[in-house]
Amino acid sequence: MIHKGVEFSITQAAPGIWKWRFQIGDRIVTGKTEAKLNLLAIRRVQLRIDRELKKLQQDEARGRNGAG
């Protein structure tokens, strides 16, 4: 699946447990989430991607501001 240009995968590890993985640049992020519904698990991964993209954007902005 793709969310905001980031490809991610999610698989059911056990009933109610989902393993997920995505990559932004060279950084690979993996984890598990607990959810009865797969759509809820997917949404949680999408929110995590949003946080990682926001953090990356903030780090880049700091780098530009600090270099000037």
Predicted model as a PDB file, atoms N, CA, C, CB and O in Angstrom, pLDDT in the B-factor column:
MODEL        1                                                                  
ATOM      1  N   MET A   1       0.844  -1.177   0.000  1.00 96.00           N  
ATOM      2  CA  MET A   1       0.000   0.000   0.000  1.00 96.00           C  
ATOM      3  C   MET A   1       0.889   1.240   0.000  1.00 96.00           C  
ATOM      4  CB  MET A   1      -0.960  -0.002   1.220  1.00 96.00           C  
ATOM      5  O   MET A   1       2.062   1.177   0.368  1.00 96.00           O  
ATOM      6  N   ILE A   2       0.324   2.347  -0.411  1.00 96.00           N  
ATOM      7  CA  ILE A   2       1.077   3.600  -0.457  1.00 96.00           C  
ATOM      8  C   ILE A   2       0.288   4.683   0.267  1.00 96.00           C  
ATOM      9  CB  ILE A   2       1.373   4.022  -1.926  1.00 96.00           C  
ATOM     10  O   ILE A   2      -0.920   4.824   0.075  1.00 96.00           O  
ATOM     11  N   HIS A   3       0.993   5.447   1.104  1.00 97.00           N  
ATOM     12  CA  HIS A   3       0.399   6.584   1.808  1.00 97.00           C  
ATOM     13  C   HIS A   3       1.362   7.754   1.686  1.00 97.00           C  
ATOM     14  CB  HIS A   3       0.101   6.245   3.315  1.00 97.00           C  
ATOM     15  O   HIS A   3       2.498   7.683   2.156  1.00 97.00           O  
ATOM     16  N   LYS A   4       0.906   8.832   1.055  1.00 97.00           N  
ATOM     17  CA  LYS A   4       1.710  10.041   0.843  1.00 97.00           C  
ATOM     18  C   LYS A   4       3.057   9.723   0.202  1.00 97.00           C  
ATOM     19  CB  LYS A   4       1.930  10.766   2.166  1.00 97.00           C  
ATOM     20  O   LYS A   4       4.086  10.284   0.578  1.00 97.00           O  
ATOM     21  N   GLY A   5       3.032   8.824  -0.761  1.00 96.00           N  
ATOM     22  CA  GLY A   5       4.242   8.484  -1.493  1.00 96.00           C  
ATOM     23  C   GLY A   5       5.145   7.488  -0.791  1.00 96.00           C  
ATOM     24  O   GLY A   5       6.208   7.154  -1.313  1.00 96.00           O  
ATOM     25  N   VAL A   6       4.749   7.004   0.379  1.00 97.00           N  
ATOM     26  CA  VAL A   6       5.549   6.039   1.129  1.00 97.00           C  
ATOM     27  C   VAL A   6       4.866   4.679   1.033  1.00 97.00           C  
ATOM     28  CB  VAL A   6       5.724   6.480   2.624  1.00 97.00           C  
ATOM     29  O   VAL A   6       3.704   4.526   1.408  1.00 97.00           O  
ATOM     30  N   GLU A   7       5.607   3.697   0.527  1.00 97.00           N  
ATOM     31  CA  GLU A   7       5.058   2.356   0.426  1.00 97.00           C  
ATOM     32  C   GLU A   7       5.204   1.660   1.773  1.00 97.00           C  
ATOM     33  CB  GLU A   7       5.760   1.548  -0.696  1.00 97.00           C  
ATOM     34  O   GLU A   7       6.261   1.719   2.400  1.00 97.00           O  
ATOM     35  N   PHE A   8       4.135   0.999   2.214  1.00 98.00           N  
ATOM     36  CA  PHE A   8       4.191   0.264   3.472  1.00 98.00           C  
ATOM     37  C   PHE A   8       3.507  -1.077   3.323  1.00 98.00           C  
ATOM     38  CB  PHE A   8       3.545   1.069   4.604  1.00 98.00           C  
ATOM     39  O   PHE A   8       2.671  -1.283   2.444  1.00 98.00           O  
ATOM     40  N   SER A   9       3.889  -1.990   4.214  1.00 98.00           N  
ATOM     41  CA  SER A   9       3.253  -3.303   4.225  1.00 98.00           C  
ATOM     42  C   SER A   9       2.758  -3.579   5.636  1.00 98.00           C  
ATOM     43  CB  SER A   9       4.239  -4.420   3.746  1.00 98.00           C  
ATOM     44  O   SER A   9       3.323  -3.105   6.621  1.00 98.00           O  
ATOM     45  N   ILE A  10       1.689  -4.356   5.703  1.00 98.00           N  
ATOM     46  CA  ILE A  10       1.116  -4.721   6.991  1.00 98.00           C  
ATOM     47  C   ILE A  10       0.605  -6.153   6.877  1.00 98.00           C  
ATOM     48  CB  ILE A  10      -0.031  -3.732   7.417  1.00 98.00           C  
ATOM     49  O   ILE A  10      -0.079  -6.504   5.916  1.00 98.00           O  
ATOM     50  N   THR A  11       0.945  -6.975   7.872  1.00 98.00           N  
ATOM     51  CA  THR A  11       0.516  -8.367   7.876  1.00 98.00           C  
ATOM     52  C   THR A  11       0.033  -8.740   9.270  1.00 98.00           C  
ATOM     53  CB  THR A  11       1.663  -9.303   7.423  1.00 98.00           C  
ATOM     54  O   THR A  11       0.489  -8.194  10.274  1.00 98.00           O  
ATOM     55  N   GLN A  12      -0.891  -9.674   9.307  1.00 98.00           N  
ATOM     56  CA  GLN A  12      -1.411 -10.114  10.588  1.00 98.00           C  
ATOM     57  C   GLN A  12      -0.462 -11.156  11.168  1.00 98.00           C  
ATOM     58  CB  GLN A  12      -2.850 -10.686  10.443  1.00 98.00           C  
ATOM     59  O   GLN A  12      -0.233 -12.199  10.555  1.00 98.00           O  
ATOM     60  N   ALA A  13       0.092 -10.875  12.351  1.00 97.00           N  
ATOM     61  CA  ALA A  13       1.026 -11.790  13.005  1.00 97.00           C  
ATOM     62  C   ALA A  13       0.277 -12.810  13.857  1.00 97.00           C  
ATOM     63  CB  ALA A  13       2.028 -11.009  13.871  1.00 97.00           C  
ATOM     64  O   ALA A  13       0.686 -13.966  13.967  1.00 97.00           O  
ATOM     65  N   ALA A  14      -0.814 -12.371  14.451  1.00 97.00           N  
ATOM     66  CA  ALA A  14      -1.668 -13.214  15.295  1.00 97.00           C  
ATOM     67  C   ALA A  14      -3.016 -12.515  15.349  1.00 97.00           C  
ATOM     68  CB  ALA A  14      -1.053 -13.435  16.754  1.00 97.00           C  
ATOM     69  O   ALA A  14      -3.130 -11.367  14.920  1.00 97.00           O  
ATOM     70  N   PRO A  15      -4.031 -13.179  15.865  1.00 97.00           N  
ATOM     71  CA  PRO A  15      -5.327 -12.492  15.962  1.00 97.00           C  
ATOM     72  C   PRO A  15      -5.206 -11.198  16.782  1.00 97.00           C  
ATOM     73  CB  PRO A  15      -6.382 -13.427  16.598  1.00 97.00           C  
ATOM     74  O   PRO A  15      -4.849 -11.221  17.960  1.00 97.00           O  
ATOM     75  N   GLY A  16      -5.509 -10.091  16.136  1.00 97.00           N  
ATOM     76  CA  GLY A  16      -5.455  -8.800  16.794  1.00 97.00           C  
ATOM     77  C   GLY A  16      -4.087  -8.152  16.836  1.00 97.00           C  
ATOM     78  O   GLY A  16      -3.951  -7.062  17.390  1.00 97.00           O  
ATOM     79  N   ILE A  17      -3.067  -8.782  16.272  1.00 98.00           N  
ATOM     80  CA  ILE A  17      -1.700  -8.247  16.245  1.00 98.00           C  
ATOM     81  C   ILE A  17      -1.262  -8.097  14.792  1.00 98.00           C  
ATOM     82  CB  ILE A  17      -0.709  -9.174  17.034  1.00 98.00           C  
ATOM     83  O   ILE A  17      -1.339  -9.040  14.005  1.00 98.00           O  
ATOM     84  N   TRP A  18      -0.807  -6.908  14.455  1.00 98.00           N  
ATOM     85  CA  TRP A  18      -0.398  -6.602  13.082  1.00 98.00           C  
ATOM     86  C   TRP A  18       1.048  -6.127  13.068  1.00 98.00           C  
ATOM     87  CB  TRP A  18      -1.326  -5.533  12.455  1.00 98.00           C  
ATOM     88  O   TRP A  18       1.435  -5.278  13.872  1.00 98.00           O  
ATOM     89  N   LYS A  19       1.848  -6.675  12.152  1.00 98.00           N  
ATOM     90  CA  LYS A  19       3.224  -6.227  11.951  1.00 98.00           C  
ATOM     91  C   LYS A  19       3.245  -5.320  10.726  1.00 98.00           C  
ATOM     92  CB  LYS A  19       4.207  -7.442  11.777  1.00 98.00           C  
ATOM     93  O   LYS A  19       2.600  -5.605   9.717  1.00 98.00           O  
ATOM     94  N   TRP A  20       3.993  -4.228  10.829  1.00 98.00           N  
ATOM     95  CA  TRP A  20       4.043  -3.291   9.714  1.00 98.00           C  
ATOM     96  C   TRP A  20       5.485  -2.874   9.456  1.00 98.00           C  
ATOM     97  CB  TRP A  20       3.160  -2.055   9.995  1.00 98.00           C  
ATOM     98  O   TRP A  20       6.374  -3.049  10.290  1.00 98.00           O  
ATOM     99  N   ARG A  21       5.680  -2.306   8.245  1.00 98.00           N  
ATOM    100  CA  ARG A  21       7.014  -1.894   7.818  1.00 98.00           C  
ATOM    101  C   ARG A  21       6.871  -0.833   6.738  1.00 98.00           C  
ATOM    102  CB  ARG A  21       7.845  -3.109   7.301  1.00 98.00           C  
ATOM    103  O   ARG A  21       6.030  -0.944   5.846  1.00 98.00           O  
ATOM    104  N   PHE A  22       7.710   0.202   6.834  1.00 98.00           N  
ATOM    105  CA  PHE A  22       7.804   1.170   5.746  1.00 98.00           C  
ATOM    106  C   PHE A  22       9.205   1.738   5.709  1.00 98.00           C  
ATOM    107  CB  PHE A  22       6.761   2.298   5.907  1.00 98.00           C  
ATOM    108  O   PHE A  22       9.974   1.597   6.660  1.00 98.00           O  
ATOM    109  N   GLN A  23       9.530   2.387   4.592  1.00 97.00           N  
ATOM    110  CA  GLN A  23      10.862   2.942   4.399  1.00 97.00           C  
ATOM    111  C   GLN A  23      10.741   4.366   3.885  1.00 97.00           C  
ATOM    112  CB  GLN A  23      11.691   2.075   3.423  1.00 97.00           C  
ATOM    113  O   GLN A  23      10.009   4.641   2.934  1.00 97.00           O  
ATOM    114  N   ILE A  24      11.478   5.273   4.537  1.00 95.00           N  
ATOM    115  CA  ILE A  24      11.574   6.660   4.086  1.00 95.00           C  
ATOM    116  C   ILE A  24      13.054   6.933   3.879  1.00 95.00           C  
ATOM    117  CB  ILE A  24      10.922   7.677   5.122  1.00 95.00           C  
ATOM    118  O   ILE A  24      13.827   6.974   4.837  1.00 95.00           O  
ATOM    119  N   GLY A  25      13.441   7.116   2.640  1.00 91.00           N  
ATOM    120  CA  GLY A  25      14.855   7.274   2.332  1.00 91.00           C  
ATOM    121  C   GLY A  25      15.597   5.990   2.658  1.00 91.00           C  
ATOM    122  O   GLY A  25      15.200   4.909   2.224  1.00 91.00           O  
ATOM    123  N   ASP A  26      16.677   6.109   3.423  1.00 93.00           N  
ATOM    124  CA  ASP A  26      17.450   4.942   3.820  1.00 93.00           C  
ATOM    125  C   ASP A  26      16.928   4.315   5.106  1.00 93.00           C  
ATOM    126  CB  ASP A  26      18.901   5.318   3.988  1.00 93.00           C  
ATOM    127  O   ASP A  26      17.358   3.226   5.486  1.00 93.00           O  
ATOM    128  N   ARG A  27      16.012   4.988   5.770  1.00 93.00           N  
ATOM    129  CA  ARG A  27      15.530   4.546   7.082  1.00 93.00           C  
ATOM    130  C   ARG A  27      14.345   3.596   6.940  1.00 93.00           C  
ATOM    131  CB  ARG A  27      15.135   5.754   7.943  1.00 93.00           C  
ATOM    132  O   ARG A  27      13.336   3.928   6.318  1.00 93.00           O  
ATOM    133  N   ILE A  28      14.485   2.415   7.527  1.00 96.00           N  
ATOM    134  CA  ILE A  28      13.407   1.430   7.554  1.00 96.00           C  
ATOM    135  C   ILE A  28      12.791   1.454   8.944  1.00 96.00           C  
ATOM    136  CB  ILE A  28      13.926  -0.006   7.185  1.00 96.00           C  
ATOM    137  O   ILE A  28      13.499   1.370   9.948  1.00 96.00           O  
ATOM    138  N   VAL A  29      11.468   1.568   8.997  1.00 97.00           N  
ATOM    139  CA  VAL A  29      10.750   1.615  10.261  1.00 97.00           C  
ATOM    140  C   VAL A  29       9.830   0.400  10.315  1.00 97.00           C  
ATOM    141  CB  VAL A  29       9.943   2.955  10.417  1.00 97.00           C  
ATOM    142  O   VAL A  29       9.074   0.144   9.377  1.00 97.00           O  
ATOM    143  N   THR A  30       9.896  -0.347  11.416  1.00 98.00           N  
ATOM    144  CA  THR A  30       9.055  -1.516  11.591  1.00 98.00           C  
ATOM    145  C   THR A  30       8.397  -1.458  12.963  1.00 98.00           C  
ATOM    146  CB  THR A  30       9.874  -2.817  11.424  1.00 98.00           C  
ATOM    147  O   THR A  30       8.860  -0.751  13.858  1.00 98.00           O  
ATOM    148  N   GLY A  31       7.335  -2.193  13.114  1.00 97.00           N  
ATOM    149  CA  GLY A  31       6.685  -2.245  14.409  1.00 97.00           C  
ATOM    150  C   GLY A  31       5.486  -3.159  14.402  1.00 97.00           C  
ATOM    151  O   GLY A  31       5.188  -3.833  13.416  1.00 97.00           O  
ATOM    152  N   LYS A  32       4.805  -3.161  15.536  1.00 98.00           N  
ATOM    153  CA  LYS A  32       3.585  -3.949  15.705  1.00 98.00           C  
ATOM    154  C   LYS A  32       2.514  -3.038  16.279  1.00 98.00           C  
ATOM    155  CB  LYS A  32       3.825  -5.192  16.631  1.00 98.00           C  
ATOM    156  O   LYS A  32       2.809  -2.067  16.976  1.00 98.00           O  
ATOM    157  N   THR A  33       1.279  -3.364  15.976  1.00 97.00           N  
ATOM    158  CA  THR A  33       0.157  -2.651  16.575  1.00 97.00           C  
ATOM    159  C   THR A  33      -0.927  -3.665  16.901  1.00 97.00           C  
ATOM    160  CB  THR A  33      -0.384  -1.534  15.626  1.00 97.00           C  
ATOM    161  O   THR A  33      -1.037  -4.723  16.282  1.00 97.00           O  
ATOM    162  N   GLU A  34      -1.714  -3.302  17.887  1.00 97.00           N  
ATOM    163  CA  GLU A  34      -2.805  -4.167  18.313  1.00 97.00           C  
ATOM    164  C   GLU A  34      -4.107  -3.551  17.832  1.00 97.00           C  
ATOM    165  CB  GLU A  34      -2.810  -4.362  19.863  1.00 97.00           C  
ATOM    166  O   GLU A  34      -4.421  -2.406  18.160  1.00 97.00           O  
ATOM    167  N   ALA A  35      -4.861  -4.312  17.055  1.00 97.00           N  
ATOM    168  CA  ALA A  35      -6.147  -3.834  16.542  1.00 97.00           C  
ATOM    169  C   ALA A  35      -6.958  -5.030  16.067  1.00 97.00           C  
ATOM    170  CB  ALA A  35      -5.949  -2.802  15.384  1.00 97.00           C  
ATOM    171  O   ALA A  35      -6.422  -5.960  15.464  1.00 97.00           O  
ATOM    172  N   LYS A  36      -8.231  -4.996  16.340  1.00 96.00           N  
ATOM    173  CA  LYS A  36      -9.093  -6.094  15.887  1.00 96.00           C  
ATOM    174  C   LYS A  36      -9.360  -6.000  14.392  1.00 96.00           C  
ATOM    175  CB  LYS A  36     -10.419  -6.090  16.656  1.00 96.00           C  
ATOM    176  O   LYS A  36      -9.457  -7.020  13.711  1.00 96.00           O  
ATOM    177  N   LEU A  37      -9.478  -4.783  13.881  1.00 96.00           N  
ATOM    178  CA  LEU A  37      -9.801  -4.566  12.466  1.00 96.00           C  
ATOM    179  C   LEU A  37      -8.554  -4.171  11.685  1.00 96.00           C  
ATOM    180  CB  LEU A  37     -10.886  -3.482  12.317  1.00 96.00           C  
ATOM    181  O   LEU A  37      -7.741  -3.374  12.152  1.00 96.00           O  
ATOM    182  N   ASN A  38      -8.416  -4.742  10.486  1.00 96.00           N  
ATOM    183  CA  ASN A  38      -7.249  -4.405   9.673  1.00 96.00           C  
ATOM    184  C   ASN A  38      -7.255  -2.934   9.257  1.00 96.00           C  
ATOM    185  CB  ASN A  38      -7.198  -5.294   8.436  1.00 96.00           C  
ATOM    186  O   ASN A  38      -6.188  -2.334   9.125  1.00 96.00           O  
ATOM    187  N   LEU A  39      -8.430  -2.341   9.049  1.00 97.00           N  
ATOM    188  CA  LEU A  39      -8.479  -0.932   8.661  1.00 97.00           C  
ATOM    189  C   LEU A  39      -7.961  -0.020   9.766  1.00 97.00           C  
ATOM    190  CB  LEU A  39      -9.901  -0.540   8.295  1.00 97.00           C  
ATOM    191  O   LEU A  39      -7.352   1.013   9.484  1.00 97.00           O  
ATOM    192  N   LEU A  40      -8.196  -0.390  11.003  1.00 98.00           N  
ATOM    193  CA  LEU A  40      -7.664   0.391  12.118  1.00 98.00           C  
ATOM    194  C   LEU A  40      -6.143   0.271  12.180  1.00 98.00           C  
ATOM    195  CB  LEU A  40      -8.291  -0.069  13.447  1.00 98.00           C  
ATOM    196  O   LEU A  40      -5.445   1.254  12.430  1.00 98.00           O  
ATOM    197  N   ALA A  41      -5.646  -0.918  11.954  1.00 98.00           N  
ATOM    198  CA  ALA A  41      -4.197  -1.122  11.940  1.00 98.00           C  
ATOM    199  C   ALA A  41      -3.557  -0.319  10.805  1.00 98.00           C  
ATOM    200  CB  ALA A  41      -3.862  -2.624  11.791  1.00 98.00           C  
ATOM    201  O   ALA A  41      -2.510   0.301  10.994  1.00 98.00           O  
ATOM    202  N   ILE A  42      -4.177  -0.332   9.647  1.00 98.00           N  
ATOM    203  CA  ILE A  42      -3.672   0.435   8.509  1.00 98.00           C  
ATOM    204  C   ILE A  42      -3.654   1.918   8.843  1.00 98.00           C  
ATOM    205  CB  ILE A  42      -4.528   0.179   7.252  1.00 98.00           C  
ATOM    206  O   ILE A  42      -2.677   2.609   8.553  1.00 98.00           O  
ATOM    207  N   ARG A  43      -4.717   2.408   9.447  1.00 98.00           N  
ATOM    208  CA  ARG A  43      -4.787   3.833   9.809  1.00 98.00           C  
ATOM    209  C   ARG A  43      -3.680   4.208  10.788  1.00 98.00           C  
ATOM    210  CB  ARG A  43      -6.159   4.166  10.419  1.00 98.00           C  
ATOM    211  O   ARG A  43      -3.104   5.291  10.692  1.00 98.00           O  
ATOM    212  N   ARG A  44      -3.385   3.321  11.722  1.00 98.00           N  
ATOM    213  CA  ARG A  44      -2.312   3.602  12.681  1.00 98.00           C  
ATOM    214  C   ARG A  44      -0.959   3.686  11.990  1.00 98.00           C  
ATOM    215  CB  ARG A  44      -2.275   2.528  13.769  1.00 98.00           C  
ATOM    216  O   ARG A  44      -0.129   4.520  12.352  1.00 98.00           O  
ATOM    217  N   VAL A  45      -0.729   2.838  11.007  1.00 98.00           N  
ATOM    218  CA  VAL A  45       0.524   2.913  10.248  1.00 98.00           C  
ATOM    219  C   VAL A  45       0.577   4.217   9.462  1.00 98.00           C  
ATOM    220  CB  VAL A  45       0.665   1.699   9.293  1.00 98.00           C  
ATOM    221  O   VAL A  45       1.623   4.863   9.402  1.00 98.00           O  
ATOM    222  N   GLN A  46      -0.539   4.608   8.860  1.00 98.00           N  
ATOM    223  CA  GLN A  46      -0.577   5.865   8.111  1.00 98.00           C  
ATOM    224  C   GLN A  46      -0.269   7.053   9.024  1.00 98.00           C  
ATOM    225  CB  GLN A  46      -1.952   6.051   7.442  1.00 98.00           C  
ATOM    226  O   GLN A  46       0.442   7.974   8.623  1.00 98.00           O  
ATOM    227  N   LEU A  47      -0.792   7.037  10.232  1.00 98.00           N  
ATOM    228  CA  LEU A  47      -0.506   8.112  11.181  1.00 98.00           C  
ATOM    229  C   LEU A  47       0.972   8.123  11.564  1.00 98.00           C  
ATOM    230  CB  LEU A  47      -1.376   7.963  12.438  1.00 98.00           C  
ATOM    231  O   LEU A  47       1.569   9.186  11.733  1.00 98.00           O  
ATOM    232  N   ARG A  48       1.552   6.943  11.699  1.00 98.00           N  
ATOM    233  CA  ARG A  48       2.985   6.863  12.014  1.00 98.00           C  
ATOM    234  C   ARG A  48       3.816   7.420  10.863  1.00 98.00           C  
ATOM    235  CB  ARG A  48       3.399   5.403  12.311  1.00 98.00           C  
ATOM    236  O   ARG A  48       4.799   8.126  11.089  1.00 98.00           O  
ATOM    237  N   ILE A  49       3.424   7.106   9.630  1.00 98.00           N  
ATOM    238  CA  ILE A  49       4.105   7.662   8.460  1.00 98.00           C  
ATOM    239  C   ILE A  49       4.000   9.179   8.475  1.00 98.00           C  
ATOM    240  CB  ILE A  49       3.510   7.092   7.152  1.00 98.00           C  
ATOM    241  O   ILE A  49       4.985   9.870   8.216  1.00 98.00           O  
ATOM    242  N   ASP A  50       2.814   9.704   8.777  1.00 98.00           N  
ATOM    243  CA  ASP A  50       2.630  11.154   8.851  1.00 98.00           C  
ATOM    244  C   ASP A  50       3.589  11.781   9.856  1.00 98.00           C  
ATOM    245  CB  ASP A  50       1.186  11.490   9.228  1.00 98.00           C  
ATOM    246  O   ASP A  50       4.198  12.814   9.577  1.00 98.00           O  
ATOM    247  N   ARG A  51       3.723  11.155  11.033  1.00 97.00           N  
ATOM    248  CA  ARG A  51       4.631  11.676  12.064  1.00 97.00           C  
ATOM    249  C   ARG A  51       6.081  11.660  11.592  1.00 97.00           C  
ATOM    250  CB  ARG A  51       4.497  10.860  13.353  1.00 97.00           C  
ATOM    251  O   ARG A  51       6.818  12.622  11.804  1.00 97.00           O  
ATOM    252  N   GLU A  52       6.486  10.567  10.952  1.00 96.00           N  
ATOM    253  CA  GLU A  52       7.863  10.454  10.471  1.00 96.00           C  
ATOM    254  C   GLU A  52       8.155  11.484   9.376  1.00 96.00           C  
ATOM    255  CB  GLU A  52       8.126   9.038   9.944  1.00 96.00           C  
ATOM    256  O   GLU A  52       9.236  12.073   9.352  1.00 96.00           O  
ATOM    257  N   LEU A  53       7.198  11.700   8.476  1.00 96.00           N  
ATOM    258  CA  LEU A  53       7.384  12.695   7.422  1.00 96.00           C  
ATOM    259  C   LEU A  53       7.466  14.098   8.011  1.00 96.00           C  
ATOM    260  CB  LEU A  53       6.243  12.616   6.401  1.00 96.00           C  
ATOM    261  O   LEU A  53       8.275  14.911   7.565  1.00 96.00           O  
ATOM    262  N   LYS A  54       6.639  14.384   9.003  1.00 96.00           N  
ATOM    263  CA  LYS A  54       6.661  15.695   9.651  1.00 96.00           C  
ATOM    264  C   LYS A  54       7.987  15.912  10.362  1.00 96.00           C  
ATOM    265  CB  LYS A  54       5.495  15.830  10.644  1.00 96.00           C  
ATOM    266  O   LYS A  54       8.561  16.999  10.291  1.00 96.00           O  
ATOM    267  N   LYS A  55       8.476  14.882  11.049  1.00 94.00           N  
ATOM    268  CA  LYS A  55       9.751  14.989  11.748  1.00 94.00           C  
ATOM    269  C   LYS A  55      10.886  15.224  10.752  1.00 94.00           C  
ATOM    270  CB  LYS A  55      10.020  13.720  12.581  1.00 94.00           C  
ATOM    271  O   LYS A  55      11.775  16.038  11.005  1.00 94.00           O  
ATOM    272  N   LEU A  56      10.859  14.518   9.627  1.00 92.00           N  
ATOM    273  CA  LEU A  56      11.874  14.687   8.597  1.00 92.00           C  
ATOM    274  C   LEU A  56      11.839  16.108   8.038  1.00 92.00           C  
ATOM    275  CB  LEU A  56      11.670  13.664   7.471  1.00 92.00           C  
ATOM    276  O   LEU A  56      12.884  16.726   7.832  1.00 92.00           O  
ATOM    277  N   GLN A  57      10.642  16.615   7.797  1.00 91.00           N  
ATOM    278  CA  GLN A  57      10.478  17.969   7.280  1.00 91.00           C  
ATOM    279  C   GLN A  57      11.014  19.003   8.272  1.00 91.00           C  
ATOM    280  CB  GLN A  57       9.001  18.247   6.971  1.00 91.00           C  
ATOM    281  O   GLN A  57      11.656  19.972   7.868  1.00 91.00           O  
ATOM    282  N   GLN A  58      10.757  18.805   9.557  1.00 91.00           N  
ATOM    283  CA  GLN A  58      11.250  19.722  10.582  1.00 91.00           C  
ATOM    284  C   GLN A  58      12.772  19.666  10.685  1.00 91.00           C  
ATOM    285  CB  GLN A  58      10.619  19.392  11.938  1.00 91.00           C  
ATOM    286  O   GLN A  58      13.420  20.699  10.851  1.00 91.00           O  
ATOM    287  N   ASP A  59      13.344  18.467  10.586  1.00 88.00           N  
ATOM    288  CA  ASP A  59      14.793  18.322  10.634  1.00 88.00           C  
ATOM    289  C   ASP A  59      15.443  19.026   9.450  1.00 88.00           C  
ATOM    290  CB  ASP A  59      15.184  16.840  10.651  1.00 88.00           C  
ATOM    291  O   ASP A  59      16.477  19.676   9.606  1.00 88.00           O  
ATOM    292  N   GLU A  60      14.848  18.903   8.270  1.00 86.00           N  
ATOM    293  CA  GLU A  60      15.385  19.576   7.084  1.00 86.00           C  
ATOM    294  C   GLU A  60      15.311  21.090   7.233  1.00 86.00           C  
ATOM    295  CB  GLU A  60      14.626  19.135   5.827  1.00 86.00           C  
ATOM    296  O   GLU A  60      16.243  21.798   6.855  1.00 86.00           O  
ATOM    297  N   ALA A  61      14.197  21.592   7.787  1.00 88.00           N  
ATOM    298  CA  ALA A  61      14.052  23.030   7.987  1.00 88.00           C  
ATOM    299  C   ALA A  61      15.093  23.544   8.975  1.00 88.00           C  
ATOM    300  CB  ALA A  61      12.639  23.364   8.483  1.00 88.00           C  
ATOM    301  O   ALA A  61      15.672  24.610   8.767  1.00 88.00           O  
ATOM    302  N   ARG A  62      15.332  22.800  10.040  1.00 85.00           N  
ATOM    303  CA  ARG A  62      16.362  23.190  11.008  1.00 85.00           C  
ATOM    304  C   ARG A  62      17.731  23.196  10.384  1.00 85.00           C  
ATOM    305  CB  ARG A  62      16.352  22.263  12.203  1.00 85.00           C  
ATOM    306  O   ARG A  62      18.539  24.075  10.682  1.00 85.00           O  
ATOM    307  N   GLY A  63      18.013  22.240   9.526  1.00 80.00           N  
ATOM    308  CA  GLY A  63      19.299  22.157   8.853  1.00 80.00           C  
ATOM    309  C   GLY A  63      19.529  23.360   7.958  1.00 80.00           C  
ATOM    310  O   GLY A  63      20.631  23.905   7.917  1.00 80.00           O  
ATOM    311  N   ARG A  64      18.492  23.778   7.240  1.00 69.00           N  
ATOM    312  CA  ARG A  64      18.623  24.954   6.366  1.00 69.00           C  
ATOM    313  C   ARG A  64      18.804  26.226   7.201  1.00 69.00           C  
ATOM    314  CB  ARG A  64      17.380  25.091   5.445  1.00 69.00           C  
ATOM    315  O   ARG A  64      19.633  27.078   6.881  1.00 69.00           O  
ATOM    316  N   ASN A  65      18.019  26.340   8.273  1.00 63.00           N  
ATOM    317  CA  ASN A  65      18.104  27.530   9.105  1.00 63.00           C  
ATOM    318  C   ASN A  65      19.425  27.588   9.852  1.00 63.00           C  
ATOM    319  CB  ASN A  65      16.948  27.571  10.088  1.00 63.00           C  
ATOM    320  O   ASN A  65      19.986  28.670  10.025  1.00 63.00           O  
ATOM    321  N   GLY A  66      19.930  26.450  10.295  1.00 57.00           N  
ATOM    322  CA  GLY A  66      21.189  26.414  11.026  1.00 57.00           C  
ATOM    323  C   GLY A  66      22.386  26.678  10.140  1.00 57.00           C  
ATOM    324  O   GLY A  66      23.405  27.181  10.614  1.00 57.00           O  
ATOM    325  N   ALA A  67      22.286  26.347   8.851  1.00 54.00           N  
ATOM    326  CA  ALA A  67      23.423  26.516   7.927  1.00 54.00           C  
ATOM    327  C   ALA A  67      23.548  27.962   7.470  1.00 54.00           C  
ATOM    328  CB  ALA A  67      23.267  25.594   6.705  1.00 54.00           C  
ATOM    329  O   ALA A  67      24.619  28.379   7.029  1.00 54.00           O  
ATOM    330  N   GLY A  68      22.460  28.738   7.568  1.00 47.00           N  
ATOM    331  CA  GLY A  68      22.472  30.094   7.044  1.00 47.00           C  
ATOM    332  C   GLY A  68      22.924  31.045   8.017  1.00 47.00           C  
ATOM    333  O   GLY A  68      22.992  32.240   7.728  1.00 47.00           O  
TER     334      GLY A  68                                                      
ENDMDL                                                                          
END                                                                             
